[in-house]
Amino acid sequence: MNIQWYPGHMTKTRRMMQENIGLVDIVIELLDARIPYSSKNPEIDELAKNKKRIVILNKVDLADDEKTKLWTKYFEERDCKVVLVNSITGKGLKDITEVSKELMKEKIERLRQRGRLFVPTRAMIVGIPNVGKSTLINKFVGKALAKTGDKAGVTRGKQWIKVKKEFELLDTPGILWPKFEDKEVGLKLAFTGAVNDDILDTYTLALHLIDYLRKLYPNSLKERYKINFDEDMQADKILNAIGEARGFKSKGGETDLERASIILIDEFRACKLGKISLESPEDFIEKI
């Protein structure tokens, strides 16, 4: 299953980001805590190479806590400040401004010595589609300034957002990269909703998700759907067992595998299978 999705507006977004990077002091990159490697756009590193960096691991409430600790350590070792956030509840949001102040402390003091008493911190916030950027901004500011949605690619234009008197965010649309060189990256983005569901084969995607869960968190499937399987059982057989356990039947009386596929993907995204992370830093130590 080879997944590619790069709408035309994303090319425009990349150009806009390049044109505006000089206006900010800090680049804040939002990652999905369940897939920090796959949700990290490699083009951002080049774009922000001369800027101070903050990595926000969003949706930590959905991710495996132990793996999140490993990812925090990984990014901190690479000179990125890390903030753990749940953009729905607002947990961790205050840490973003505090970390930003710390990063700007020397510059602000230097400018004050030259007579600049008010020095606002400006940051560009970037991330792939559906990583929770607009939800985070709205929670941060306390009102709906950024458009949100449960489908990828909702935000389309840039906007400056004043979070506090001394802190401004340049919001940008979510941006993927033109081609996923690693097929598994495309799959994980699809699992978590970063790729438009309308272009996906739900049944095939569900089989791939089962393969990951069977390897990493086998009990999540067994406990959620009250089914049993051994490590040699094929993914399609497991999906069939899920459909049977839920009583999903088609008109012909056979198991409705399409409905079972949709339920599996939806419940994974909603954390009903438990707190799951599909990646660990050691898996990508040579790639990142």
PASEBA-1860 file (N, C-alpha, C; in nm, 3 decimals):
! residues 288
1> MNIQWYPG> 0.086/-0.119/0.000/0.000/0.000/0.000/0.089/0.124/0.000 ~ 0.095/0.191/-0.114/0.182/0.307/-0.128/0.099/0.435/-0.119 ~ 0.117/0.510/-0.010/0.033/0.627/0.017/0.108/0.755/-0.017 ~ 0.048/0.836/-0.104/0.102/0.967/-0.137/-0.012/1.068/-0.134 ~ 0.012/1.181/-0.067/-0.091/1.286/-0.064/-0.023/1.420/-0.046 ~ -0.025/1.501/-0.150/0.042/1.631/-0.146/-0.039/1.732/-0.228 ~ -0.151/1.780/-0.171/-0.234/1.876/-0.244/-0.156/2.001/-0.284 ~ -0.204/2.069/-0.388/-0.134/2.184/-0.442/-0.109/2.295/-0.341
9> HMTKTRRM> -0.201/2.313/-0.244/-0.184/2.423/-0.150/-0.063/2.403/-0.059 ~ -0.014/2.278/-0.049/0.102/2.253/0.036/0.230/2.308/-0.026 ~ 0.239/2.309/-0.158/0.354/2.371/-0.225/0.356/2.521/-0.195 ~ 0.239/2.582/-0.198/0.227/2.725/-0.166/0.266/2.750/-0.020 ~ 0.227/2.659/0.069/0.260/2.673/0.210/0.410/2.670/0.233 ~ 0.477/2.577/0.167/0.622/2.566/0.184/0.691/2.696/0.141 ~ 0.647/2.753/0.030/0.703/2.878/-0.019/0.676/2.991/0.079 ~ 0.555/2.995/0.133/0.519/3.098/0.230/0.604/3.088/0.356
17> MQENIGLV> 0.630/2.965/0.401/0.713/2.946/0.520/0.855/2.995/0.496 ~ 0.909/2.967/0.378/1.044/3.013/0.345/1.051/3.165/0.343 ~ 0.945/3.229/0.295/0.944/3.375/0.285/0.930/3.443/0.420 ~ 0.872/3.373/0.518/0.843/3.436/0.648/0.932/3.390/0.762 ~ 1.021/3.296/0.737/1.103/3.242/0.845/1.190/3.349/0.910 ~ 1.226/3.451/0.833/1.310/3.558/0.888/1.238/3.647/0.987 ~ 1.105/3.635/0.996/1.027/3.720/1.087/1.019/3.664/1.228 ~ 1.067/3.540/1.248/1.049/3.475/1.378/1.183/3.439/1.443
25> DIVIELLD> 1.178/3.422/1.575/1.296/3.384/1.652/1.300/3.233/1.677 ~ 1.181/3.173/1.685/1.170/3.033/1.725/1.080/2.959/1.627 ~ 1.115/2.835/1.598/1.027/2.747/1.521/0.977/2.639/1.616 ~ 0.845/2.633/1.630/0.781/2.532/1.715/0.723/2.426/1.623 ~ 0.770/2.303/1.638/0.721/2.195/1.553/0.635/2.100/1.634 ~ 0.513/2.081/1.588/0.418/1.991/1.653/0.433/1.852/1.594 ~ 0.452/1.754/1.680/0.459/1.614/1.637/0.351/1.535/1.709 ~ 0.310/1.425/1.647/0.217/1.333/1.710/0.299/1.240/1.800
33> ARIPYSSK> 0.272/1.240/1.929/0.352/1.162/2.024/0.349/1.013/1.996 ~ 0.249/0.968/1.921/0.241/0.825/1.887/0.337/0.788/1.775 ~ 0.370/0.886/1.690/0.458/0.861/1.575/0.550/0.981/1.552 ~ 0.639/1.010/1.646/0.723/1.130/1.633/0.811/1.130/1.508 ~ 0.861/1.015/1.468/0.945/1.011/1.347/0.860/1.033/1.222 ~ 0.752/0.960/1.211/0.670/0.967/1.090/0.596/1.100/1.077 ~ 0.568/1.167/1.190/0.497/1.296/1.184/0.592/1.415/1.179 ~ 0.721/1.386/1.166/0.820/1.493/1.158/0.858/1.517/1.012
41> NPEIDELA> 0.825/1.634/0.962/0.856/1.668/0.824/1.004/1.699/0.811 ~ 1.080/1.618/0.736/1.226/1.641/0.727/1.262/1.775/0.665 ~ 1.170/1.837/0.591/1.199/1.966/0.530/1.204/2.079/0.633 ~ 1.141/2.058/0.748/1.140/2.161/0.852/1.280/2.183/0.909 ~ 1.358/2.077/0.920/1.494/2.091/0.975/1.578/2.185/0.889 ~ 1.566/2.174/0.760/1.641/2.262/0.670/1.587/2.404/0.678 ~ 1.455/2.416/0.682/1.392/2.547/0.688/1.430/2.624/0.814 ~ 1.441/2.552/0.926/1.460/2.616/1.057/1.602/2.597/1.112
49> KNKKRIVI> 1.698/2.569/1.027/1.831/2.530/1.075/1.903/2.639/1.155 ~ 1.866/2.765/1.135/1.932/2.873/1.209/1.843/2.933/1.318 ~ 1.737/2.863/1.351/1.642/2.912/1.451/1.645/2.827/1.577 ~ 1.603/2.887/1.688/1.585/2.809/1.809/1.464/2.718/1.790 ~ 1.469/2.599/1.852/1.368/2.498/1.822/1.297/2.449/1.947 ~ 1.166/2.434/1.933/1.086/2.366/2.036/1.009/2.255/1.966 ~ 1.017/2.135/2.021/0.939/2.023/1.972/0.825/1.999/2.070 ~ 0.702/2.004/2.018/0.586/1.973/2.101/0.539/1.833/2.066
57> LNKVDLAD> 0.540/1.746/2.163/0.484/1.612/2.145/0.338/1.620/2.187 ~ 0.251/1.629/2.087/0.108/1.645/2.112/0.039/1.509/2.121 ~ -0.079/1.509/2.178/-0.160/1.388/2.194/-0.090/1.286/2.285 ~ -0.019/1.338/2.387/0.052/1.247/2.479/-0.045/1.159/2.556 ~ -0.171/1.203/2.565/-0.271/1.122/2.634/-0.305/0.995/2.557 ~ -0.268/0.989/2.429/-0.294/0.872/2.346/-0.171/0.782/2.332 ~ -0.056/0.832/2.374/0.070/0.763/2.349/0.120/0.685/2.470 ~ 0.205/0.588/2.442/0.270/0.506/2.543/0.365/0.594/2.625
65> DEKTKLWT> 0.345/0.603/2.754/0.423/0.695/2.839/0.572/0.665/2.836 ~ 0.608/0.538/2.839/0.751/0.501/2.840/0.818/0.541/2.709 ~ 0.750/0.521/2.599/0.809/0.559/2.470/0.816/0.711/2.456 ~ 0.721/0.782/2.514/0.726/0.928/2.511/0.849/0.980/2.587 ~ 0.882/0.915/2.697/1.003/0.953/2.772/1.128/0.935/2.685 ~ 1.133/0.827/2.611/1.247/0.801/2.524/1.259/0.906/2.414 ~ 1.144/0.945/2.358/1.147/1.047/2.254/1.185/1.184/2.311 ~ 1.141/1.215/2.430/1.179/1.341/2.494/1.330/1.349/2.510
73> KYFEERDC> 1.387/1.242/2.560/1.533/1.236/2.577/1.604/1.249/2.443 ~ 1.550/1.183/2.343/1.612/1.187/2.210/1.620/1.330/2.156 ~ 1.510/1.404/2.159/1.509/1.539/2.102/1.590/1.636/2.188 ~ 1.587/1.618/2.318/1.665/1.706/2.405/1.815/1.689/2.380 ~ 1.856/1.569/2.349/1.996/1.544/2.318/2.039/1.608/2.187 ~ 1.941/1.650/2.107/1.968/1.714/1.979/1.931/1.863/1.980 ~ 1.945/1.922/2.099/1.931/2.067/2.118/1.792/2.121/2.087 ~ 1.691/2.039/2.107/1.554/2.086/2.097/1.490/2.083/2.235
81> KVVLVNSI> 1.424/2.191/2.271/1.343/2.189/2.392/1.217/2.108/2.362 ~ 1.172/2.029/2.459/1.056/1.943/2.437/0.945/1.979/2.535 ~ 0.824/1.992/2.483/0.707/2.018/2.566/0.603/1.910/2.536 ~ 0.549/1.849/2.641/0.446/1.747/2.626/0.310/1.811/2.642 ~ 0.222/1.787/2.545/0.095/1.861/2.539/-0.022/1.769/2.508 ~ -0.134/1.800/2.570/-0.264/1.748/2.528/-0.344/1.869/2.484 ~ -0.354/1.891/2.354/-0.415/2.014/2.305/-0.566/2.020/2.331 ~ -0.627/1.906/2.359/-0.771/1.905/2.387/-0.798/1.964/2.526
89> TGKGLKDI> -0.722/1.918/2.626/-0.743/1.965/2.763/-0.662/2.089/2.796 ~ -0.557/2.115/2.716/-0.470/2.229/2.745/-0.351/2.196/2.832 ~ -0.338/2.070/2.872/-0.227/2.030/2.957/-0.094/2.054/2.885 ~ -0.003/2.125/2.953/0.130/2.151/2.898/0.142/2.281/2.821 ~ 0.031/2.350/2.793/0.038/2.470/2.711/0.118/2.582/2.776 ~ 0.105/2.597/2.907/0.179/2.704/2.975/0.329/2.685/2.961 ~ 0.372/2.561/2.947/0.515/2.534/2.935/0.573/2.591/2.806 ~ 0.489/2.607/2.704/0.539/2.657/2.576/0.591/2.800/2.590
97> TEVSKELM> 0.514/2.887/2.658/0.558/3.025/2.675/0.679/3.033/2.768 ~ 0.681/2.949/2.870/0.794/2.950/2.963/0.923/2.908/2.894 ~ 0.915/2.802/2.813/1.032/2.755/2.740/1.076/2.859/2.637 ~ 0.980/2.923/2.573/1.012/3.027/2.475/1.085/3.144/2.541 ~ 1.038/3.186/2.659/1.105/3.294/2.734/1.249/3.257/2.766 ~ 1.268/3.133/2.805/1.403/3.087/2.841/1.495/3.091/2.719 ~ 1.443/3.049/2.604/1.524/3.049/2.483/1.559/3.191/2.438 ~ 1.472/3.287/2.467/1.492/3.425/2.423/1.557/3.513/2.528
105> KEKIERLR> 1.587/3.457/2.642/1.635/3.536/2.756/1.756/3.621/2.722 ~ 1.856/3.565/2.660/1.979/3.639/2.630/1.953/3.749/2.528 ~ 1.876/3.721/2.425/1.849/3.821/2.323/1.768/3.937/2.381 ~ 1.668/3.906/2.461/1.585/4.010/2.521/1.668/4.100/2.611 ~ 1.756/4.040/2.691/1.842/4.119/2.781/1.938/4.206/2.701 ~ 1.991/4.151/2.594/2.083/4.227/2.509/2.014/4.348/2.448 ~ 1.891/4.331/2.402/1.817/4.441/2.340/1.773/4.545/2.443 ~ 1.742/4.498/2.563/1.704/4.592/2.670/1.820/4.682/2.709
113> QRGRLFVP> 1.937/4.625/2.705/2.056/4.707/2.737/2.078/4.816/2.633 ~ 2.021/4.791/2.514/2.032/4.891/2.407/1.913/4.986/2.406 ~ 1.823/4.973/2.504/1.711/5.065/2.515/1.578/5.010/2.468 ~ 1.574/4.883/2.417/1.448/4.822/2.374/1.380/4.760/2.495 ~ 1.282/4.830/2.553/1.218/4.782/2.674/1.115/4.673/2.647 ~ 1.052/4.678/2.529/0.953/4.576/2.496/1.000/4.495/2.375 ~ 1.026/4.366/2.398/1.077/4.279/2.293/0.987/4.156/2.283 ~ 0.890/4.157/2.192/0.801/4.041/2.180/0.874/3.921/2.120
121> TRAMIVGI> 0.836/3.803/2.164/0.889/3.680/2.107/0.795/3.636/1.995 ~ 0.853/3.609/1.880/0.774/3.564/1.767/0.816/3.423/1.728 ~ 0.717/3.338/1.713/0.745/3.199/1.680/0.657/3.153/1.565 ~ 0.713/3.072/1.478/0.636/3.007/1.373/0.600/2.868/1.421 ~ 0.473/2.832/1.413/0.430/2.699/1.456/0.398/2.617/1.332 ~ 0.461/2.502/1.323/0.449/2.419/1.203/0.414/2.275/1.243 ~ 0.360/2.203/1.147/0.327/2.063/1.173/0.252/2.004/1.055 ~ 0.247/1.873/1.049/0.175/1.806/0.942/0.025/1.821/0.964
129> PNVGKSTL> -0.056/1.793/0.864/-0.202/1.804/0.881/-0.255/1.715/0.993 ~ -0.355/1.765/1.061/-0.429/1.688/1.162/-0.345/1.645/1.282 ~ -0.236/1.717/1.307/-0.155/1.686/1.424/-0.206/1.759/1.548 ~ -0.307/1.847/1.529/-0.368/1.916/1.641/-0.325/2.059/1.658 ~ -0.266/2.117/1.553/-0.211/2.252/1.564/-0.318/2.357/1.589 ~ -0.426/2.354/1.511/-0.531/2.454/1.527/-0.602/2.440/1.662 ~ -0.623/2.316/1.704/-0.684/2.292/1.836/-0.595/2.347/1.946 ~ -0.465/2.325/1.934/-0.370/2.376/2.034/-0.374/2.528/2.040
137> INKFVGKA> -0.372/2.593/1.923/-0.372/2.740/1.921/-0.498/2.795/1.984 ~ -0.613/2.738/1.951/-0.739/2.787/2.006/-0.744/2.771/2.158 ~ -0.692/2.659/2.207/-0.688/2.636/2.351/-0.588/2.732/2.417 ~ -0.478/2.756/2.349/-0.372/2.844/2.397/-0.427/2.985/2.417 ~ -0.498/3.034/2.315/-0.547/3.172/2.316/-0.676/3.185/2.397 ~ -0.753/3.078/2.402/-0.877/3.082/2.478/-0.998/3.114/2.394 ~ -0.982/3.118/2.263/-1.097/3.140/2.174/-1.063/3.083/2.037 ~ -1.166/3.064/1.956/-1.150/2.997/1.827/-1.096/3.094/1.722
145> LAKTGDKA> -0.963/3.101/1.713/-0.900/3.184/1.612/-0.857/3.102/1.492 ~ -0.818/2.977/1.517/-0.773/2.890/1.410/-0.883/2.789/1.378 ~ -0.906/2.768/1.251/-1.009/2.674/1.207/-0.965/2.532/1.236 ~ -1.057/2.451/1.289/-1.023/2.314/1.322/-1.116/2.219/1.248 ~ -1.073/2.092/1.243/-1.156/1.991/1.181/-1.095/1.854/1.202 ~ -1.175/1.748/1.183/-1.123/1.614/1.205/-1.071/1.553/1.076 ~ -1.062/1.634/0.969/-1.002/1.588/0.846/-0.874/1.664/0.821 ~ -0.779/1.598/0.755/-0.651/1.662/0.728/-0.666/1.776/0.629
153> GVTRGKQW> -0.584/1.880/0.647/-0.579/1.989/0.550/-0.684/2.096/0.568 ~ -0.723/2.128/0.692/-0.827/2.229/0.716/-0.770/2.369/0.706 ~ -0.657/2.397/0.773/-0.598/2.530/0.770/-0.535/2.556/0.634 ~ -0.566/2.671/0.572/-0.516/2.697/0.437/-0.429/2.821/0.425 ~ -0.435/2.915/0.518/-0.357/3.038/0.505/-0.280/3.069/0.633 ~ -0.185/3.161/0.623/-0.108/3.198/0.742/-0.185/3.305/0.820 ~ -0.157/3.314/0.949/-0.213/3.421/1.030/-0.127/3.442/1.154 ~ -0.113/3.570/1.192/-0.043/3.603/1.316/-0.143/3.598/1.430
161> IKVKKEFE> -0.105/3.533/1.538/-0.194/3.519/1.653/-0.120/3.566/1.778 ~ -0.176/3.666/1.846/-0.115/3.716/1.969/-0.165/3.631/2.085 ~ -0.075/3.553/2.144/-0.109/3.467/2.256/-0.109/3.547/2.385 ~ -0.004/3.623/2.403/0.009/3.716/2.515/0.072/3.844/2.461 ~ 0.079/3.943/2.544/0.133/4.071/2.498/0.272/4.055/2.439 ~ 0.352/3.965/2.497/0.490/3.952/2.455/0.517/3.826/2.373 ~ 0.409/3.759/2.328/0.429/3.632/2.258/0.333/3.622/2.140 ~ 0.389/3.610/2.018/0.307/3.602/1.897/0.343/3.476/1.819
169> LLDTPGIL> 0.239/3.413/1.763/0.256/3.292/1.684/0.220/3.318/1.539 ~ 0.302/3.271/1.449/0.268/3.270/1.308/0.218/3.129/1.275 ~ 0.089/3.118/1.254/0.029/2.989/1.223/0.040/2.963/1.074 ~ 0.069/2.838/1.039/0.081/2.798/0.899/-0.002/2.674/0.874 ~ -0.047/2.652/0.752/-0.121/2.529/0.722/-0.034/2.406/0.743 ~ -0.098/2.294/0.773/-0.025/2.169/0.786/0.039/2.132/0.654 ~ 0.162/2.082/0.661/0.234/2.052/0.538/0.301/1.915/0.546 ~ 0.274/1.833/0.447/0.344/1.706/0.431/0.462/1.729/0.337
177> WPKFEDKE> 0.526/1.625/0.289/0.634/1.641/0.195/0.596/1.567/0.066 ~ 0.654/1.609/-0.046/0.604/1.561/-0.175/0.601/1.410/-0.193 ~ 0.696/1.339/-0.134/0.699/1.194/-0.153/0.748/1.127/-0.027 ~ 0.674/1.028/0.021/0.718/0.951/0.137/0.814/0.843/0.087 ~ 0.943/0.858/0.116/1.040/0.759/0.071/1.021/0.626/0.143 ~ 0.975/0.633/0.266/0.954/0.514/0.349/0.805/0.480/0.349 ~ 0.770/0.364/0.297/0.630/0.323/0.289/0.564/0.319/0.426 ~ 0.641/0.282/0.529/0.584/0.272/0.663/0.545/0.408/0.719
185> VGLKLAFT> 0.617/0.513/0.678/0.581/0.647/0.721/0.441/0.682/0.670 ~ 0.415/0.653/0.544/0.283/0.680/0.488/0.174/0.603/0.560 ~ 0.202/0.479/0.595/0.103/0.398/0.666/0.070/0.457/0.803 ~ 0.172/0.494/0.878/0.149/0.546/1.013/0.076/0.680/1.010 ~ 0.108/0.763/0.911/0.034/0.887/0.896/-0.113/0.860/0.866 ~ -0.137/0.757/0.787/-0.276/0.720/0.756/-0.347/0.664/0.878 ~ -0.277/0.582/0.957/-0.337/0.527/1.079/-0.390/0.637/1.169 ~ -0.313/0.744/1.183/-0.344/0.849/1.281/-0.430/0.961/1.223
193> GAVNDDIL> -0.464/0.954/1.093/-0.553/1.053/1.035/-0.485/1.171/0.970 ~ -0.353/1.165/0.950/-0.281/1.277/0.889/-0.297/1.282/0.738 ~ -0.342/1.173/0.680/-0.367/1.165/0.536/-0.518/1.158/0.515 ~ -0.567/1.229/0.417/-0.710/1.233/0.390/-0.768/1.093/0.374 ~ -0.864/1.057/0.458/-0.923/0.923/0.456/-0.988/0.890/0.322 ~ -1.030/0.992/0.249/-1.102/0.970/0.124/-1.018/0.900/0.018 ~ -0.884/0.907/0.030/-0.798/0.844/-0.071/-0.750/0.706/-0.028 ~ -0.794/0.660/0.089/-0.740/0.537/0.146/-0.830/0.417/0.120
201> DTYTLALH> -0.768/0.300/0.112/-0.837/0.171/0.109/-0.847/0.125/0.254 ~ -0.963/0.144/0.314/-0.981/0.121/0.457/-0.950/-0.024/0.496 ~ -0.994/-0.119/0.416/-0.971/-0.260/0.447/-0.821/-0.292/0.452 ~ -0.747/-0.251/0.349/-0.603/-0.277/0.346/-0.532/-0.204/0.460 ~ -0.575/-0.081/0.487/-0.514/-0.005/0.597/-0.536/-0.077/0.730 ~ -0.655/-0.131/0.751/-0.685/-0.204/0.875/-0.597/-0.327/0.890 ~ -0.571/-0.397/0.780/-0.483/-0.514/0.786/-0.341/-0.476/0.826 ~ -0.293/-0.365/0.772/-0.159/-0.318/0.810/-0.156/-0.277/0.957
209> LIDYLRKL> -0.262/-0.210/1.003/-0.267/-0.170/1.144/-0.265/-0.293/1.234 ~ -0.338/-0.396/1.197/-0.337/-0.520/1.275/-0.197/-0.578/1.283 ~ -0.123/-0.573/1.172/0.014/-0.625/1.172/0.101/-0.551/1.273 ~ 0.084/-0.418/1.282/0.161/-0.340/1.379/0.119/-0.373/1.522 ~ -0.010/-0.374/1.546/-0.060/-0.397/1.681/-0.030/-0.539/1.728 ~ -0.038/-0.635/1.639/-0.009/-0.774/1.674/0.136/-0.788/1.721 ~ 0.223/-0.710/1.661/0.366/-0.715/1.696/0.397/-0.636/1.823 ~ 0.340/-0.515/1.833/0.376/-0.423/1.942/0.287/-0.434/2.065
217> YPNSLKER> 0.158/-0.450/2.043/0.062/-0.451/2.153/-0.046/-0.558/2.128 ~ -0.008/-0.686/2.125/-0.106/-0.790/2.092/-0.225/-0.796/2.186 ~ -0.201/-0.765/2.313/-0.311/-0.771/2.410/-0.416/-0.664/2.387 ~ -0.378/-0.555/2.318/-0.474/-0.447/2.294/-0.590/-0.498/2.208 ~ -0.560/-0.580/2.110/-0.664/-0.636/2.025/-0.744/-0.744/2.099 ~ -0.673/-0.828/2.170/-0.739/-0.939/2.240/-0.835/-0.888/2.347 ~ -0.790/-0.788/2.422/-0.873/-0.738/2.532/-0.988/-0.652/2.482 ~ -0.965/-0.571/2.379/-1.071/-0.483/2.330/-1.184/-0.562/2.263
225> YKINFDED> -1.147/-0.662/2.184/-1.249/-0.732/2.106/-1.281/-0.872/2.158 ~ -1.217/-0.908/2.269/-1.244/-1.038/2.332/-1.222/-1.152/2.233 ~ -1.106/-1.149/2.167/-1.072/-1.253/2.071/-0.937/-1.313/2.109 ~ -0.908/-1.428/2.054/-0.780/-1.494/2.075/-0.716/-1.526/1.941 ~ -0.585/-1.512/1.934/-0.512/-1.549/1.813/-0.366/-1.574/1.850 ~ -0.300/-1.655/1.770/-0.158/-1.679/1.793/-0.077/-1.591/1.698 ~ 0.052/-1.589/1.716/0.137/-1.498/1.640/0.142/-1.531/1.491 ~ 0.098/-1.651/1.454/0.101/-1.691/1.314/-0.028/-1.662/1.239
233> MQADKILN> -0.132/-1.619/1.309/-0.260/-1.594/1.241/-0.250/-1.474/1.149 ~ -0.301/-1.487/1.029/-0.296/-1.378/0.931/-0.387/-1.262/0.973 ~ -0.349/-1.142/0.928/-0.423/-1.022/0.966/-0.569/-1.027/0.921 ~ -0.595/-1.084/0.803/-0.733/-1.089/0.756/-0.820/-1.179/0.843 ~ -0.759/-1.284/0.900/-0.833/-1.372/0.990/-0.865/-1.301/1.121 ~ -0.769/-1.219/1.168/-0.791/-1.143/1.291/-0.900/-1.039/1.269 ~ -0.898/-0.972/1.153/-1.003/-0.874/1.123/-1.139/-0.942/1.115 ~ -1.143/-1.060/1.058/-1.267/-1.135/1.051/-1.318/-1.167/1.191
241> AIGEARGF> -1.225/-1.205/1.281/-1.262/-1.235/1.420/-1.317/-1.112/1.490 ~ -1.259/-0.995/1.461/-1.309/-0.869/1.519/-1.451/-0.843/1.471 ~ -1.475/-0.862/1.341/-1.609/-0.841/1.287/-1.710/-0.936/1.346 ~ -1.671/-1.061/1.362/-1.762/-1.159/1.422/-1.791/-1.126/1.567 ~ -1.686/-1.083/1.641/-1.704/-1.049/1.782/-1.801/-0.933/1.799 ~ -1.802/-0.841/1.703/-1.891/-0.726/1.710/-2.027/-0.752/1.644 ~ -2.039/-0.868/1.581/-2.167/-0.900/1.518/-2.192/-0.826/1.389 ~ -2.086/-0.789/1.318/-2.100/-0.717/1.193/-2.126/-0.815/1.079
249> KSKGGETD> -2.244/-0.810/1.021/-2.281/-0.901/0.914/-2.327/-0.823/0.791 ~ -2.290/-0.872/0.674/-2.337/-0.813/0.549/-2.471/-0.874/0.512 ~ -2.531/-0.827/0.403/-2.662/-0.878/0.362/-2.659/-1.027/0.333 ~ -2.545/-1.076/0.286/-2.535/-1.218/0.254/-2.506/-1.305/0.375 ~ -2.495/-1.242/0.492/-2.470/-1.319/0.614/-2.323/-1.337/0.647 ~ -2.234/-1.288/0.558/-2.091/-1.298/0.584/-2.047/-1.182/0.674 ~ -1.929/-1.197/0.731/-1.876/-1.091/0.817/-1.853/-0.963/0.735 ~ -1.900/-0.851/0.787/-1.884/-0.722/0.720/-1.745/-0.668/0.753
257> LERASIIL> -1.649/-0.699/0.667/-1.509/-0.663/0.693/-1.485/-0.513/0.677 ~ -1.561/-0.448/0.592/-1.545/-0.303/0.575/-1.584/-0.231/0.703 ~ -1.694/-0.272/0.763/-1.737/-0.210/0.887/-1.638/-0.239/0.999 ~ -1.587/-0.362/1.003/-1.487/-0.397/1.104/-1.360/-0.315/1.087 ~ -1.323/-0.289/0.962/-1.203/-0.208/0.934/-1.220/-0.066/0.986 ~ -1.337/-0.008/0.958/-1.363/0.129/1.002/-1.361/0.139/1.154 ~ -1.425/0.044/1.219/-1.429/0.044/1.366/-1.290/0.031/1.425 ~ -1.209/-0.057/1.370/-1.073/-0.076/1.422/-0.992/0.052/1.412
265> IDEFRACK> -0.995/0.116/1.297/-0.917/0.238/1.277/-0.969/0.351/1.367 ~ -1.101/0.365/1.373/-1.160/0.469/1.458/-1.126/0.447/1.605 ~ -1.131/0.325/1.651/-1.105/0.298/1.793/-0.957/0.309/1.826 ~ -0.871/0.279/1.730/-0.729/0.305/1.751/-0.705/0.454/1.769 ~ -0.762/0.535/1.681/-0.742/0.680/1.688/-0.801/0.740/1.815 ~ -0.905/0.680/1.867/-0.972/0.730/1.986/-0.914/0.674/2.116 ~ -0.806/0.599/2.104/-0.736/0.542/2.221/-0.819/0.435/2.294 ~ -0.916/0.376/2.227/-0.997/0.273/2.291/-0.925/0.138/2.296
273> LGKISLES> -0.812/0.130/2.226/-0.729/0.009/2.234/-0.618/0.025/2.337 ~ -0.614/0.141/2.403/-0.510/0.169/2.502/-0.412/0.274/2.450 ~ -0.319/0.315/2.535/-0.219/0.415/2.498/-0.110/0.346/2.416 ~ -0.103/0.382/2.290/-0.018/0.310/2.196/0.074/0.406/2.121 ~ 0.201/0.371/2.115/0.298/0.441/2.030/0.353/0.340/1.930 ~ 0.359/0.381/1.807/0.401/0.289/1.701/0.550/0.301/1.669 ~ 0.619/0.391/1.740/0.761/0.413/1.712/0.841/0.435/1.840 ~ 0.968/0.392/1.836/1.065/0.421/1.942/1.190/0.479/1.877
281> PEDFIEKI> 1.264/0.566/1.948/1.382/0.629/1.886/1.483/0.529/1.834 ~ 1.503/0.418/1.904/1.605/0.322/1.861/1.575/0.261/1.724 ~ 1.447/0.268/1.683/1.411/0.215/1.551/1.462/0.301/1.437 ~ 1.495/0.428/1.469/1.526/0.524/1.363/1.658/0.597/1.387 ~ 1.742/0.545/1.472/1.860/0.617/1.515/1.950/0.657/1.397 ~ 1.947/0.579/1.291/2.031/0.610/1.175/1.959/0.698/1.075 ~ 1.826/0.712/1.089/1.747/0.784/0.991/1.725/0.930/1.025 ~ 1.709/0.960/1.153/1.670/1.095/1.194/1.791/1.188/1.192
END
